Amino acid sequence: MKRVFWLSVFVLAVAGRLLAQSTTTTRLYATYHEVTPNGAAVVVTVQQPSTGARQLVFEGATIYCSVACVPALEVNGTAATVTAGTLIKLDTRAPSATAAVFTGSDVGAGTVINRYPVAAGQQISIAKSGLLLGVDSGSKHNLTIRTDSISGTVRVSLAWSEPQ
């Protein structure tokens, strides 16, 4: 009976250790971009690197337009290469994100997930949708907010998480 007890304790201890080792911490990141285009689209892209990528989970976005606009949420356009944007760690203990941010992005048109009409002077929120960009070797998956061509102020705040 004692032997069964100690064997059970041993099995539970090993199982607990294994589970503790596989614990994944999810870190939150964001970007904010404000611009006043003159007859142009505003494009903000979060993109995985081609190597060392982590899974990206879309956590949500807010978009303000001073004039009526129709931003779209897109995935997997041709890889962006310019212009680097500002990445914000929402947890100061987090390591640097593997994803890169591009504003004024040259990302190619991706698959449109949805379009969100915004009335002049209004802001909309795009809720977390379950959108997840997995990791494929050599692929640069991306997530983009793209407005139609407008002349007015646009503010885009976009958040994502990376399990680590």
N, C-alpha and C positions, 0 to 999 in steps of 0.2 A: 504494500500500500504506500509506504514511504517512497519507494522507487517511482511509482506512477505520479505521485505528487511532485517530486523533484523534476521528473521528465516534463511534466506539464508546465512547471515554472520555467524551465529551460526553454521550451518551445515558445512560450509567451514572451520571454525576454528577447529571444532571437527575432521573433516576428516584430516586436516593438522597435528593435534596432533597425530592421530593414525598412519599416514604414517611416521611421524618422529620417533615414538617409534619402528617401525618395520624396520628401516634402518639397513642394514647389512654392516659391514665394512669387506673387504677382505684383509687379511694379507698374505704377501709372505714370504716363507721360502726356504732354500736351504741346500744342503750338497755338500761337495767336498771331494773326496777320491783319493789319488794317491798311487799306489803300484806297485811293480815289482814281479809278481808271477813267479814261476819256474815250468811250466807245470801244472798250475792250472787255474781255472776260477776266475774272479773277479766278486764279487756279492755285489751290493749296494741296500738296501731295505729301503723304507719309509713305515711305518706300523702304522695303527690306533691302539689305545689301545682297550681292550675289553669293557671298560666302560669309559664314558666321551668323546667319540670320536666326532670329527667334520668331516664334509664332506671334502674330499681331492680332489683337482683339479690339475691334472698334467699340469704344465706350460711349461715344456720342459727340455731338457738335452743336454749336449755336452760330447762327448767321444773321447779321443785321445788314439791311440795305437801306440807304437814304432815299432811293428811288425804287420803283417796283422792279423785282428781279426774280429769276427762276433758277436757283442753284440746283445742281444735280449731285448725287452721291454716286461715284463710279469706282470700279475696281479693275485692276490689271490692265491699265493702259501701257503703251510702250514706255520703257524706263525713262524716268526724268533724269536730266543731267545738270540743269541750271534752274534757278538761282537758289543757293542754300538758304534755308529759313532758320528761325530760332526754335530750338527744342527746349522744353521746360520739364524738369524732373518734378513730379508732384510728391515725391518722397525723397527727402534729402539723403537718406541712407542708400538709395538706389544707385546701382552702377550706371554708367552711361547707357543710353538706349542703343540698340543695334540699328534701329530704323533711322533714316535720315528724313529731314523735312525740306521740301522745295516750295518756294513761293514764286509767283510769276512763272510758274513751272512750264517746261516744254514737254511735259508728259503727253503721250499720245492718247487719243480718246479711248476710254475703257468701256467696260460693260456698265450701262446705267442701271443702278439698283432702283432709284426713284428720283423724281423731281419734286421740288418743294417751293411752290409760289410764295413769295414774300411781298406784302404790300409796302408801299413807300413809307419809310420811317419806322418800319416794324422789324421785329426779331423773331426768328423761329428756333425751336430746338429740335434736333433729330435725336431721338432716343436710342439707347443701346439696342441693337437689333439682332445680336447673335452672329453678326458678320465676323468671320475669322479668316485670316490669311495664313495658311499653313506654310511649312518650310519645304521647298523643293530645291535640290542642289542646282546651282547655276541660274535659278530664276529670280528675277527681281519683282516680286509681287508688290502692288501698291494700292493705295486707297486715296481717292481724290474728291475734293469739293470743287466744283466748277460752276461759276455763274454764267449766265448768258452775257452777251456784250452790252455793257451799260456805261453811263457817265454819272457817277455818284459814289458816295462813300460806302465801302463794304468792310465789315469786320467779321472775320472767321475765327472761331475757336474750335479746335478739334482735339479730342482726347482718345488715347488708346492704351492698352496694357500689353506687357510682355512678360509671360511667365518665365521665371529664372530658377 
